[in-house]
Amino acid sequence: MNWGAKIVIGMGIFMSFIVVLNVLMFRSETDALVENDYYEKGLKYNSAYALKEQVIKDQAAPEIKLAADSMIIKFKTQASGSLTLMRTADKHLDKNLRFETDSLRELSLATGPLSKGQWRLILQWSNSAGTIYLDEREVMLR
């Protein structure tokens, strides 16, 4: 076999490699890293930033305690709002919960059904005066 045939065979192998990669790319799931609507969230960033700054200004950051099978979130005042649990490794495990604290200003969450690993907690709540807050934390469930 001469060098011309080897070049043609090499080009054919390379072209089939590129075609296989294109087929795999088009058949794969979406490659959104964390959010599907990241552009819209980017446009609303200033309002979310203001809510996070309100937490710092009012010193209203909740205290999070992790136990063996539960997570306790203690607020400074009575609170009601939403808790989003985001699993960065698998978005199918994400959970959205509505809550209202008890008389102890605590929210108790069972962590048994949640898979072990790193989770992002996004808390958005309002106190009894109507002030809205937003807090994001990373927690490691073991």
C-alpha positions in Angstrom: 0.0 0.0 0.0 1.4 3.4 -1.0 1.4 6.6 1.0 -1.6 8.1 -0.9 -3.9 5.3 0.1 -2.8 5.7 3.7 -3.7 9.4 3.6 -7.1 8.6 2.2 -7.8 5.9 4.8 -6.6 8.3 7.6 -8.9 11.1 6.3 -11.8 8.6 6.2 -11.2 7.5 9.8 -11.0 11.2 10.9 -14.2 12.2 9.1 -16.1 9.2 10.5 -14.8 10.2 14.0 -16.2 13.8 13.5 -19.5 12.4 12.3 -19.8 10.1 15.3 -19.1 13.0 17.7 -21.8 15.2 16.0 -24.3 12.4 16.3 -23.5 11.9 20.0 -23.7 15.7 20.6 -27.1 16.0 19.0 -28.5 13.0 20.9 -27.3 14.1 24.3 -29.4 15.9 26.9 -29.2 19.6 27.3 -26.0 20.9 28.8 -27.4 23.6 31.1 -25.1 23.8 34.1 -27.4 24.9 36.9 -30.3 26.9 35.5 -32.2 26.6 32.2 -33.4 30.2 32.3 -30.1 31.7 33.3 -30.6 34.7 31.1 -33.8 35.8 32.7 -32.3 35.2 36.2 -29.3 37.4 35.1 -31.7 40.2 34.3 -33.3 39.9 37.7 -29.9 39.8 39.5 -30.2 43.3 41.0 -33.4 42.5 42.8 -32.0 39.3 44.2 -28.8 41.2 45.3 -30.9 43.7 47.2 -32.7 40.9 49.1 -29.4 39.4 50.0 -28.1 42.7 51.2 -31.2 43.2 53.3 -30.2 40.0 55.2 -26.8 41.5 56.0 -28.3 44.9 56.9 -30.9 43.5 59.3 -28.5 40.7 60.5 -31.3 38.2 59.7 -29.2 35.3 58.4 -30.7 32.0 59.6 -28.7 29.6 61.6 -28.4 26.1 60.0 -27.6 23.0 62.2 -27.1 19.6 60.6 -27.8 16.5 62.7 -27.5 12.9 61.7 -30.9 12.7 60.0 -32.3 16.2 60.1 -31.5 19.9 59.3 -32.8 22.6 61.6 -33.0 26.2 60.3 -33.5 28.7 63.0 -34.7 32.2 62.0 -34.4 35.4 64.0 -38.2 36.1 63.8 -41.3 34.3 62.6 -40.9 33.5 58.9 -42.8 32.1 56.0 -41.5 31.5 52.5 -39.9 29.0 50.3 -36.9 26.7 50.5 -35.2 25.4 47.4 -32.8 22.5 47.7 -30.6 22.2 44.6 -28.4 19.3 44.0 -25.7 20.5 41.7 -24.7 17.0 40.6 -28.3 16.0 39.5 -31.0 18.6 38.8 -33.7 15.8 39.0 -33.2 15.7 42.8 -34.0 19.4 43.3 -36.9 20.1 45.7 -39.0 23.2 46.3 -40.7 23.5 49.7 -43.1 26.1 51.2 -42.7 26.7 54.9 -43.9 28.6 57.9 -41.9 28.5 61.1 -43.3 27.3 64.4 -43.4 29.3 67.6 -39.7 28.5 68.2 -38.9 30.2 64.9 -37.4 26.9 63.6 -37.9 24.9 60.4 -37.0 21.2 60.8 -36.3 19.2 57.6 -35.7 15.4 57.5 -32.5 14.7 55.5 -33.0 10.9 55.4 -34.7 10.9 51.9 -32.1 13.3 50.5 -29.0 11.8 48.9 -25.6 12.5 50.5 -23.3 15.1 49.1 -23.3 18.9 48.4 -26.6 20.8 48.3 -27.3 24.5 47.7 -30.0 25.9 49.9 -31.9 28.9 48.7 -34.1 30.4 51.3 -36.5 33.2 50.4 -38.7 34.3 53.3 -40.6 37.3 54.8 -40.8 38.2 58.4 -43.9 39.3 60.3 -43.2 42.9 59.3 -43.3 42.0 55.6 -39.6 42.4 54.9 -38.4 40.0 52.2 -35.1 38.2 52.5 -33.0 35.9 50.3 -30.1 33.7 51.5 -28.1 31.1 49.7 -25.9 28.5 51.4 -23.9 25.4 50.5 -24.3 22.4 52.9 -22.7 19.0 52.8 -25.0 16.1 53.8 -23.2 13.1 55.2 
